[in-house]
Amino acid sequence: MSIATRLEELGIELPAVAAPVAAYVPAVVHDGIVYTSGQLPFVDGALPATGKVGAEVDPDAAKGYARTCALNALAAAADAAGGVDRIAGVLRVGGFVASDPAFTGQPGVVNGASEVLGEIFGDAGKHARAAVGVAVLPLDTPVEVEVAFLLA
């Protein structure tokens, strides 16, 4: 089954590729891999929340933002690769969570990205991963996700 068909079955419409907020491109292709830049949870060009997870941002909401980041990453990868059906699977996810100093649930937040990629790609969505707590992220976003995708 094609990835486009799977997205349709899941009721997922990929967003437009988010414009970079600095001097970089959203994704690059090299040796059969699409590497995305860190993607923020932009929805229609705006962040749905700002602040630290565990303080101003609820962890469950942050998990949803990580899901949005992963979909933004897939959109950027598809654009760079020449279409979503050129993406064969997921190799690695890097998740960054702007965290209150007492918050230690970063893996649960980044599960939002991992789970949606698993729903889309099935076994080809199994990946290596890092979930890192950080003091602050660009634009005070609570979550940022980068993904390495395998090309078909």
C-alpha positions as CSV (number, residue, x, y, z in Angstrom):
1,M,0.0,0.0,0.0
2,S,1.3,3.5,-0.8
3,I,2.0,6.0,1.9
4,A,-0.5,8.4,0.3
5,T,-3.2,5.8,0.5
6,R,-2.3,5.0,4.2
7,L,-2.5,8.7,5.1
8,E,-5.9,8.9,3.4
9,E,-7.1,5.9,5.4
10,L,-5.9,7.5,8.6
11,G,-7.6,10.8,7.7
12,I,-4.2,12.6,7.8
13,E,-3.6,15.5,5.5
14,L,0.0,16.6,5.4
15,P,0.5,20.3,6.1
16,A,2.3,22.7,3.8
17,V,6.0,22.7,4.4
18,A,6.8,25.2,7.2
19,A,9.1,28.1,6.1
20,P,12.5,28.0,7.8
21,V,12.9,30.4,10.7
22,A,16.7,30.8,10.1
23,A,19.4,29.9,7.6
24,Y,18.6,26.3,6.6
25,V,16.4,24.2,4.4
26,P,13.5,22.0,5.7
27,A,15.1,18.8,4.4
28,V,17.9,17.4,2.3
29,V,18.4,14.2,0.4
30,H,21.7,12.3,0.6
31,D,22.5,8.6,-0.3
32,G,19.0,7.4,-0.1
33,I,18.1,9.2,3.1
34,V,16.0,12.3,3.7
35,Y,17.2,14.3,6.7
36,T,14.8,16.9,8.0
37,S,15.7,19.9,9.9
38,G,14.1,20.3,13.3
39,Q,10.4,20.8,12.8
40,L,8.3,22.9,15.2
41,P,4.6,22.2,15.8
42,F,3.5,24.9,13.4
43,V,-0.2,24.8,12.5
44,D,-1.1,27.2,9.7
45,G,2.1,29.1,10.3
46,A,1.6,29.6,14.1
47,L,2.7,27.8,17.2
48,P,-0.2,26.3,19.2
49,A,1.6,26.9,22.5
50,T,4.8,28.2,24.0
51,G,6.6,27.5,27.3
52,K,8.1,24.6,29.2
53,V,6.5,21.2,29.4
54,G,5.7,20.4,33.0
55,A,5.1,24.1,33.8
56,E,3.1,26.1,31.2
57,V,2.5,23.2,28.8
58,D,0.7,20.0,29.8
59,P,2.7,16.8,28.9
60,D,-0.4,15.3,27.0
61,A,-0.7,18.5,24.9
62,A,3.1,18.4,24.3
63,K,2.7,14.8,23.0
64,G,0.2,16.1,20.5
65,Y,2.6,18.8,19.5
66,A,5.3,16.2,18.9
67,R,2.8,14.4,16.6
68,T,2.4,17.6,14.7
69,C,6.2,18.0,14.4
70,A,6.5,14.5,12.9
71,L,3.8,15.3,10.3
72,N,5.6,18.6,9.5
73,A,8.8,16.5,9.1
74,L,7.1,14.1,6.8
75,A,5.7,16.9,4.7
76,A,9.2,18.4,4.4
77,A,10.7,15.0,3.5
78,A,8.1,14.3,0.9
79,D,8.7,17.7,-0.7
80,A,12.4,17.2,-0.9
81,A,12.0,13.6,-2.1
82,G,9.5,14.3,-4.8
83,G,6.4,12.9,-3.1
84,V,5.3,11.1,-0.1
85,D,5.3,7.7,-1.9
86,R,9.1,8.1,-2.3
87,I,9.4,7.7,1.5
88,A,9.9,4.0,2.4
89,G,10.4,4.2,6.2
90,V,11.8,5.9,9.3
91,L,15.4,5.5,10.4
92,R,15.7,7.8,13.4
93,V,13.7,10.4,15.3
94,G,15.3,13.1,17.5
95,G,13.0,14.8,19.9
96,F,13.7,17.9,21.9
97,V,11.4,18.9,24.8
98,A,11.7,22.3,26.4
99,S,11.3,21.1,30.0
100,D,10.6,22.4,33.5
101,P,13.7,21.4,35.6
102,A,11.5,18.8,37.5
103,F,10.0,17.3,34.3
104,T,11.4,13.9,33.4
105,G,8.7,12.6,31.0
106,Q,10.5,13.5,27.7
107,P,10.2,9.9,26.2
108,G,6.4,10.1,26.7
109,V,6.2,13.4,24.9
110,V,8.3,12.2,21.9
111,N,6.1,9.2,21.7
112,G,3.6,11.5,19.9
113,A,6.0,11.6,17.0
114,S,7.0,7.9,17.1
115,E,3.4,6.6,17.4
116,V,2.1,8.6,14.4
117,L,5.0,7.5,12.3
118,G,4.3,3.9,13.3
119,E,0.7,4.3,12.3
120,I,1.7,5.6,8.9
121,F,4.6,3.3,8.1
122,G,3.8,0.1,10.1
123,D,6.9,-2.0,10.5
124,A,8.9,0.4,8.3
125,G,8.2,3.0,10.9
126,K,10.3,1.3,13.6
127,H,13.2,3.6,14.3
128,A,16.1,4.6,16.6
129,R,15.3,7.6,18.7
130,A,16.5,10.2,21.2
131,A,14.2,12.2,23.5
132,V,16.1,15.0,25.1
133,G,15.1,17.6,27.7
134,V,16.4,21.1,27.0
135,A,16.2,24.5,28.7
136,V,14.7,26.4,25.7
137,L,13.8,25.9,22.0
138,P,13.4,28.3,19.2
139,L,10.5,30.7,19.5
140,D,9.9,29.2,23.0
141,T,8.2,26.2,21.4
142,P,7.7,23.3,23.8
143,V,8.8,20.6,21.3
144,E,11.0,20.1,18.2
145,V,11.4,16.9,16.2
146,E,13.9,15.9,13.5
147,V,13.5,12.7,11.4
148,A,15.7,10.7,9.1
149,F,13.6,8.9,6.5
150,L,14.6,6.1,4.1
151,L,13.9,6.6,0.4
152,A,12.1,4.0,-1.6
